């Protein structure tokens, strides 16, 4: 993808629909779109990884 794409990771793993949506986006939109996907992945991960509501609330804050 070159130097214009800096967010290859958990949220945009190769082969996923998010990966291809970032790859096919306009070059100026690739990094912002990948960053939004990464942020969304982190928020969803809090829900799945935390069993204590107090810990989850602290992470969200």
C-alpha positions in Angstrom: 0.0 0.0 0.0 2.9 2.3 0.4 3.7 5.1 2.8 0.3 6.7 2.5 -1.3 3.9 4.6 -0.1 3.7 8.2 -2.7 1.7 10.1 -2.4 -1.9 9.1 -3.5 -3.7 12.2 -6.2 -5.5 14.1 -9.0 -3.4 12.8 -8.0 -3.5 9.2 -6.5 -7.0 8.9 -5.7 -8.1 5.3 -8.6 -9.8 3.6 -11.3 -8.1 5.7 -13.9 -5.8 4.2 -12.5 -3.0 6.2 -9.0 -3.6 4.7 -10.5 -3.3 1.2 -12.6 -0.3 2.0 -9.5 1.5 3.2 -7.4 0.3 0.3 -9.9 1.4 -2.3 -10.7 4.8 -0.7 -9.2 7.9 -2.0 -5.6 8.4 -0.9 -6.5 11.4 1.2 -9.1 9.4 3.1 -7.2 6.2 3.8 -5.5 7.2 7.1 -8.6 8.9 8.6 -10.8 5.9 7.6 -8.3 3.4 9.1 -8.1 5.5 12.2 -11.9 5.5 12.7 -11.9 1.7 12.2 -9.1 1.3 14.8 -10.9 3.5 17.3 -14.2 1.5 16.8 -12.3 -1.7 17.3 -10.8 -0.4 20.6 -14.2 0.6 21.9 -15.7 -2.8 21.0 -12.8 -4.6 22.6 -13.5 -3.0 25.9 -17.0 -4.6 25.9 -15.6 -8.1 25.1 -12.5 -8.0 27.3 -13.9 -6.5 30.5 -16.1 -8.5 32.8 -16.1 -5.9 35.6 -18.4 -2.9 34.8 -16.2 -0.6 36.9 -13.1 -1.5 34.9 -14.9 -1.0 31.6 -16.2 2.4 32.7 -12.7 3.5 33.8 -11.3 2.4 30.4 -14.0 4.3 28.5 -13.2 7.5 30.5 
